[in-house]
Amino acid sequence: MLTRAGLPSCRGRLSPGVPLANFSWMRVGGPADWLFQPADTRDLARFLRLLDSNVPVFVMGVGSNLIIRDGGIRGVVIRLGRPFMTMRFEGQTAVVGAGMLDARVATEAATRGLDLAFLRTIPGSMGGAVKMNAGCYGSCIADHFETATVVTRDGSIEKLDRHQLGFAYRHSELQADMVITEVELRCERRSTAAIESCMESYLVARNQTQPIGERTAGSTFRNPAGYSSTGREDDSHEFKAWSLIDRAGLRGQRRGGAQMSPKHPNFMINLGTASATDMEALGECVRQSVFRKFSVMLEWEIVRAGESYPPAAG
Ligand SMILES: Cc1cc2nc3c(=O)[nH]c(=O)nc-3n(C[C@H](O)[C@H](O)[C@H](O)COP(=O)(O)OP(=O)(O)OC[C@H]3O[C@@H](n4cnc5c(N)ncnc54)[C@H](O)[C@@H]3O)c2cc1C
C-alpha cells in the first residue's frame, strides 16, 4: 500500500482512500488510494517530478464520461479544482483553465460575442473535453482548438498543438498520464443574442431527447464507422449506436440497478442501486447482442478506469 511517506510533499491537498463515486456522474466506483488536488500548475509539476515513476497516475475531470470500477483506482488520482477554474479572453481566443466547466465557458464567451455555443450542454470540464474531443450539434473541440498546456508524468510543462493532440471522433492521442492544465480555443464572432438563442435551442433539444437529469455518462458507445453527423471525413459513421441498440430490442434493458435509458437507448443510467460491475456488465451484454444481430461490435465511449475488486487485505 502506498503510504504518505512514499509520496512527495505538495502545497495542494493530498488525501488517502477517497471514495470516488461522489466525483462521478454515474455515482459508482471505489476509492482512490490517494487523491491529489494540486494548488497550481507548478505544484502539480513538482509533485509528478518527485513521484516514484512506478506509481500509477490517473487524471479525472468532473467524471461525466467515466465508470470508476468498484475496486477503485490504485496509485494517485489527480483532480483539478478551483485553482484551475480560470478564464480570460485575448481577442477571439478563450484561454481557459482545464478545471473550468464547459457550460460556463460557453456562457462567458457568449457575453463577449464569441461563439462556443456547442459547449453549453456538455457537462464536463475543459480538460475532459479536450481529451475526448467532446462535441455535439455539428461542432467539436477540434474545430476550435489552438493549444493545450500539459504537465507530463515526469513533471515537465509543455504546450501541445493540434497535430500533437491527433484529434478524431470523440478521441485525442493525448497520453493517459499527461495532465491538461490550460486550453486555448479560437472562437468565431457572432452576436450575443444569436449565440444565446442557439444555446437555448440546444438545451431544449437535449431535454427532449436525453435523460439529462439521471445518473449517466452521456453516450455509452461511439457511433460506429460509416455514419456522419457533420459530414467531415474524420467524423463518419454508418449507424447510430442508439438505433442499433433500439433495433436489437435493448431499449430499457436492465442489469441490477443499471439500465439502457428508455428515453435514449445509448445512454446508460444508474437507477440508484447500480454498481460499476452492473454497468459494465450491461454494456458488455449490449455489445454482444448488437454484434449477434448486426455484426457490428460497438466501442465504448465511456472511459472505464480502476480495478473490479479492492486489493486483498494484508
Ligand atoms: C448528460 C450527459 C450528456 C453528455 N453529452 C455529451 C455530448 O453531447 N458530447 C460529448 O462529447 N460528450 C458528452 N458527454 C460526455 C462528457 O460530458 C464529455 O466526454 C466530457 O468532455 C468529459 O469531461 P469530464 O471533465 O467529465 O471528464 P471525465 O469524465 O472526468 O474524464 C474523461 C476522460 O478525460 C480525461 N481527463 C479529464 N480531465 C483531464 C485533464 N485535465 N487532463 C488530461 N485528461 C483529462 C480522463 O482521464 C478520462 O480519460 C455527456 C455526458 C453526460 C453525463
The ligand as a Tripos MOL2 file, in Angstrom:
@<TRIPOS>MOLECULE
LIG
   53    58     1     0     0
SMALL
NO_CHARGES

@<TRIPOS>ATOM
      1 C1        -25.8920   14.0750  -19.6600 C.3       1 LIG1
      2 C2        -24.5930   13.9770  -20.4320 C.ar      1 LIG1
      3 C3        -24.5190   14.4220  -21.7450 C.ar      1 LIG1
      4 C4        -23.3210   14.3530  -22.4650 C.ar      1 LIG1
      5 N1        -23.2950   14.7900  -23.7520 N.ar      1 LIG1
      6 C5        -22.1330   14.7840  -24.4300 C.ar      1 LIG1
      7 C6        -22.0700   15.3070  -25.7720 C.ar      1 LIG1
      8 O1        -23.0390   15.7800  -26.3310 O.2       1 LIG1
      9 N2        -20.8810   15.2730  -26.4100 N.ar      1 LIG1
     10 C7        -19.7670   14.7550  -25.8350 C.ar      1 LIG1
     11 O2        -18.7000   14.7510  -26.4650 O.2       1 LIG1
     12 N3        -19.8020   14.2390  -24.5860 N.ar      1 LIG1
     13 C8        -20.9420   14.2460  -23.8680 C.ar      1 LIG1
     14 N4        -20.9900   13.7260  -22.6050 N.ar      1 LIG1
     15 C9        -19.7890   13.0840  -22.0340 C.3       1 LIG1
     16 C10       -18.8590   14.0080  -21.2410 C.3       1 LIG1
     17 O3        -19.5570   15.1210  -20.7040 O.3       1 LIG1
     18 C11       -17.6700   14.5010  -22.0740 C.3       1 LIG1
     19 O4        -16.9040   13.4290  -22.5660 O.3       1 LIG1
     20 C12       -16.7700   15.4350  -21.2450 C.3       1 LIG1
     21 O5        -15.8780   16.0610  -22.1170 O.3       1 LIG1
     22 C13       -15.9790   14.6940  -20.1580 C.3       1 LIG1
     23 O6        -15.3490   15.6730  -19.3270 O.3       1 LIG1
     24 P1        -15.0690   15.3760  -17.7870 P.3       1 LIG1
     25 O7        -14.3960   16.5620  -17.2080 O.co2     1 LIG1
     26 O8        -16.2850   14.9240  -17.1100 O.co2     1 LIG1
     27 O9        -14.0180   14.1780  -17.9020 O.3       1 LIG1
     28 P2        -14.0030   12.7960  -17.1100 P.3       1 LIG1
     29 O10       -15.2540   12.0550  -17.3800 O.co2     1 LIG1
     30 O11       -13.6370   13.0110  -15.6950 O.co2     1 LIG1
     31 O12       -12.7940   12.0610  -17.8590 O.3       1 LIG1
     32 C14       -12.9250   11.6770  -19.2120 C.3       1 LIG1
     33 C15       -11.5210   11.4250  -19.7910 C.3       1 LIG1
     34 O13       -10.8140   12.6430  -19.8290 O.3       1 LIG1
     35 C16        -9.5800   12.5420  -19.1150 C.3       1 LIG1
     36 N5         -9.3340   13.8490  -18.4740 N.ar      1 LIG1
     37 C17       -10.2050   14.5900  -17.7450 C.ar      1 LIG1
     38 N6         -9.6270   15.7450  -17.3560 N.ar      1 LIG1
     39 C18        -8.3540   15.7150  -17.8370 C.ar      1 LIG1
     40 C19        -7.2410   16.6040  -17.7620 C.ar      1 LIG1
     41 N7         -7.3030   17.7670  -17.0950 N.pl3     1 LIG1
     42 N8         -6.0920   16.2420  -18.3780 N.ar      1 LIG1
     43 C20        -5.9970   15.0820  -19.0380 C.ar      1 LIG1
     44 N9         -7.0030   14.1900  -19.1510 N.ar      1 LIG1
     45 C21        -8.1710   14.5100  -18.5550 C.ar      1 LIG1
     46 C22        -9.7980   11.3990  -18.1160 C.3       1 LIG1
     47 O14        -8.5770   10.7870  -17.7750 O.3       1 LIG1
     48 C23       -10.6780   10.4720  -18.9310 C.3       1 LIG1
     49 O15        -9.8810    9.7000  -19.8060 O.3       1 LIG1
     50 C24       -22.1630   13.7860  -21.8490 C.ar      1 LIG1
     51 C25       -22.2330   13.3460  -20.5150 C.ar      1 LIG1
     52 C26       -23.4200   13.4380  -19.8110 C.ar      1 LIG1
     53 C27       -23.4550   12.9840  -18.3800 C.3       1 LIG1
@<TRIPOS>BOND
     1     1     2 1
     2     2     3 ar
     3     2    52 ar
     4     3     4 ar
     5     4     5 ar
     6     4    50 ar
     7     5     6 ar
     8     6     7 ar
     9     6    13 1
    10     7     8 2
    11     7     9 ar
    12     9    10 ar
    13    10    11 2
    14    10    12 ar
    15    12    13 ar
    16    13    14 ar
    17    14    15 1
    18    14    50 ar
    19    15    16 1
    20    16    17 1
    21    16    18 1
    22    18    19 1
    23    18    20 1
    24    20    21 1
    25    20    22 1
    26    22    23 1
    27    23    24 1
    28    24    25 2
    29    24    26 1
    30    24    27 1
    31    27    28 1
    32    28    29 2
    33    28    30 1
    34    28    31 1
    35    31    32 1
    36    32    33 1
    37    33    34 1
    38    33    48 1
    39    34    35 1
    40    35    36 1
    41    35    46 1
    42    36    37 ar
    43    36    45 ar
    44    37    38 ar
    45    38    39 ar
    46    39    40 ar
    47    39    45 ar
    48    40    41 1
    49    40    42 ar
    50    42    43 ar
    51    43    44 ar
    52    44    45 ar
    53    46    47 1
    54    46    48 1
    55    48    49 1
    56    50    51 ar
    57    51    52 ar
    58    52    53 1
@<TRIPOS>SUBSTRUCTURE
     1 LIG1         1 GROUP 0 **** ****
